[in-house]
Each structure stands twice: as C-alpha cells, then as structure tokens.
C-alpha cells in the first residue's frame, strides 16, 4: 500500500515536485514522512515498499499510465522482491529514466556497497541517521540542495520521453551500467 503526502512552502515560486521514496520498513516510512512534514519541503511524495514496486511505477509513468515521473528518488538498498541495487541498475540502464537523480538512504556504511552504488550511478549515498532530529536535518539538506539549488531536468510532462537524451543515440546497446 503506497502512502502519499504533500507539504508546500514558498521557494522561488517553483511548482511542487514529486519525490518517490522506496522504503520497505513501515517505521522508517513513518519517520521519513514526519521528517518531510517537519522540513516543509515544496514537494509531494509517494512511498513504495520495494524495488519492484518502484520500477513498475516508473515504467507505468514512462508509458504515461500515471502522472509525471518524479524529479528525485530516495532509495533504500535492502528491500524484498527487488533490492535497491537492482532497482538502481534498472533505472540507470533505462535512457528515459537515468536522468532522475537517485539518493540512496540506507543503514549500511559498507565501503563495497557504497562503491557499488556509485558505480551503478547513484547521485548521492547517505546513511540513515539514528535520531529523528538528524533525519529531519538530512531531509532539509536534501530538499535545499536538490529542490532549490540544483538544476534538474524538466518534468517528464514537459519533455518527449520517447526520444533519448542527447548523446544517448551513441550509447552501448547493453546500457552504461551493469549489476552483477
């Protein structure tokens, strides 16, 4: 069951954008939702419970069966059905999805996992903090950087998703990224 919420604040008159959050732990979903509300980001957000649900949702959006693609994905690594690593590889191997920034938000600080996530194409790797105050601070920082300062690709409704991005026509047929 997906959970949705919206919180808005004035930031440069930008429209609210959607965050898609893949998190299997119900307690972590509650904490992240509360941190998002506390941070008052100019965004709406949707939770999915695993990597398979995340990828299925993105592909439905790509086919325009649901609204625009998210502008940012928060991704847990250790989830059932399809873990975050495989979901990340699917996203980064798809020419129509790979421009979406993906932030890994996980409990793991294993150096091999961090390296592997960056090799697959993660935008940022962050460890979930132990306290709610630190989680809220982290969410605020993510919001300030990615939603206020970073220049992101236009929302999918404002670009042709059937055409690859410039340079994609020369991509290797197996994609840029692999997951072993």
C-alpha positions as CSV (number, residue, x, y, z in Angstrom):
1,X,0.0,0.0,0.0
2,X,1.5,3.3,-1.0
3,X,1.4,6.3,1.2
4,X,1.2,9.8,-0.2
5,X,1.5,13.2,1.3
6,X,2.1,16.8,0.4
7,X,3.8,19.7,2.1
8,X,4.5,23.1,0.5
9,X,6.5,26.2,1.2
10,X,7.4,29.2,-0.9
11,X,10.7,28.7,-2.7
12,X,11.3,30.8,-5.8
13,X,7.8,30.3,-7.0
14,X,8.6,26.8,-8.2
15,X,5.9,24.3,-8.5
16,X,5.7,21.4,-6.1
17,X,7.7,18.5,-7.4
18,X,7.3,14.8,-6.6
19,X,9.7,12.7,-4.6
20,X,9.3,8.9,-5.0
21,X,10.6,7.1,-1.9
22,X,11.3,3.3,-1.9
23,X,11.4,2.1,1.7
24,X,10.2,-1.3,2.9
25,X,10.3,-0.7,6.7
26,X,7.0,0.7,7.9
27,X,8.6,2.5,10.9
28,X,11.2,4.1,8.6
29,X,8.4,5.2,6.3
30,X,6.6,6.9,9.2
31,X,9.8,8.7,10.3
32,X,10.7,9.8,6.8
33,X,7.1,11.1,6.3
34,X,7.3,13.0,9.6
35,X,10.7,14.4,8.7
36,X,9.4,15.5,5.3
37,X,6.5,17.3,7.0
38,X,8.8,18.9,9.6
39,X,11.2,20.0,6.8
40,X,8.3,21.6,4.9
41,X,9.7,20.9,1.5
42,X,7.9,22.2,-1.5
43,X,7.1,18.7,-2.7
44,X,4.6,15.9,-2.8
45,X,5.8,12.4,-2.1
46,X,4.8,8.8,-2.6
47,X,6.1,5.8,-0.9
48,X,6.6,2.4,-2.5
49,X,7.6,-0.7,-0.4
50,X,10.2,-2.4,-2.6
51,X,12.4,-2.0,-5.7
52,X,9.9,-4.0,-7.9
53,X,7.1,-1.6,-7.0
54,X,9.4,1.4,-7.7
55,X,10.5,0.1,-11.1
56,X,6.9,-0.9,-12.0
57,X,5.6,2.6,-11.1
58,X,8.4,4.3,-13.1
59,X,7.6,2.2,-16.2
60,X,3.9,2.9,-15.9
61,X,4.7,6.6,-15.7
62,X,7.0,6.3,-18.7
63,X,4.1,4.9,-20.7
64,X,2.0,7.8,-19.4
65,X,-0.4,5.5,-17.5
66,X,0.2,7.7,-14.4
67,X,1.3,11.3,-13.9
68,X,4.8,12.7,-14.4
69,X,7.9,11.0,-13.4
70,X,9.4,12.1,-10.1
71,X,12.2,14.6,-10.0
72,X,14.0,12.8,-7.2
73,X,14.1,9.2,-5.9
74,X,15.1,8.3,-2.3
75,X,16.0,4.6,-2.3
76,X,16.7,2.1,0.4
77,X,19.1,-0.7,-0.6
78,X,17.9,-3.7,1.5
79,X,14.3,-4.4,0.4
80,X,12.3,-7.5,-0.5
81,X,11.4,-8.7,-4.0
82,X,13.9,-6.4,-5.8
83,X,16.5,-4.8,-3.7
84,X,17.6,-1.2,-4.2
85,X,20.8,-2.1,-6.1
86,X,18.8,-3.9,-8.8
87,X,16.2,-1.2,-8.9
88,X,19.0,1.4,-9.3
89,X,20.6,-0.6,-12.1
90,X,17.2,-0.8,-13.9
91,X,16.8,3.0,-13.6
92,X,20.3,3.9,-14.7
93,X,20.1,1.4,-17.6
94,X,16.9,3.0,-19.0
95,X,17.6,6.0,-21.2
96,X,14.3,7.6,-20.3
97,X,14.8,7.2,-16.5
98,X,18.5,7.6,-16.0
99,X,18.4,11.4,-15.7
100,X,16.3,11.1,-12.5
101,X,18.6,11.7,-9.5
102,X,18.6,8.8,-7.1
103,X,19.7,9.2,-3.5
104,X,20.4,6.0,-1.5
105,X,19.2,6.4,2.0
106,X,20.2,3.3,3.9
107,X,21.6,1.9,7.2
108,X,24.7,0.4,5.5
109,X,28.1,2.0,5.7
110,X,29.8,-0.9,4.0
111,X,32.5,0.6,1.7
112,X,31.9,-2.1,-1.0
113,X,28.2,-1.2,-1.1
114,X,28.9,2.5,-1.3
115,X,31.4,2.0,-4.2
116,X,29.0,-0.3,-6.0
117,X,26.1,2.2,-5.7
118,X,28.3,4.9,-7.2
119,X,29.5,2.6,-10.0
120,X,25.8,1.8,-10.8
121,X,25.0,5.5,-11.0
122,X,23.6,6.8,-7.6
123,X,23.7,10.5,-7.3
124,X,24.3,10.5,-3.5
125,X,24.7,7.8,-0.9
126,X,23.5,8.7,2.6
127,X,23.4,6.7,5.8
128,X,20.1,7.0,7.8
129,X,20.8,8.8,11.0
130,X,19.9,7.3,14.3
131,X,17.9,10.3,15.6
132,X,14.7,12.0,14.2
133,X,16.3,15.4,14.5
134,X,19.3,14.3,12.4
135,X,16.9,12.7,9.9
136,X,14.9,15.9,9.6
137,X,18.1,17.9,9.1
138,X,19.2,15.4,6.4
139,X,15.8,15.7,4.6
140,X,16.0,19.6,4.9
141,X,19.5,19.4,3.3
142,X,18.4,17.1,0.6
143,X,15.5,19.5,-0.1
144,X,17.6,22.6,-0.1
145,X,20.2,21.1,-2.4
146,X,18.1,19.0,-4.9
147,X,14.9,21.1,-4.9
148,X,16.1,24.6,-4.5
149,X,19.7,24.9,-5.8
150,X,20.3,22.0,-8.3
151,X,19.2,22.4,-11.8
152,X,17.2,19.3,-12.6
153,X,15.8,18.0,-16.0
154,X,12.4,19.4,-16.8
155,X,9.4,17.4,-15.6
156,X,8.5,14.5,-17.8
157,X,5.3,16.2,-18.9
158,X,7.5,18.9,-20.5
159,X,9.8,16.7,-22.5
160,X,9.4,14.0,-25.1
161,X,10.1,10.7,-23.2
162,X,10.1,8.7,-26.4
163,X,13.3,10.3,-27.6
164,X,16.6,9.5,-25.9
165,X,18.6,12.4,-24.3
166,X,21.3,14.0,-26.5
167,X,24.2,11.5,-26.8
168,X,22.0,8.5,-25.9
169,X,21.8,7.5,-29.6
170,X,25.5,6.5,-29.3
171,X,25.1,4.5,-26.1
172,X,26.3,1.0,-25.9
173,X,23.3,-1.3,-26.7
174,X,23.7,-3.1,-23.3
175,X,23.5,0.3,-21.5
176,X,26.0,2.2,-19.4
177,X,25.6,0.4,-16.2
178,X,25.6,-3.2,-15.1
179,X,24.8,-5.0,-11.9
180,X,26.4,-8.4,-11.2
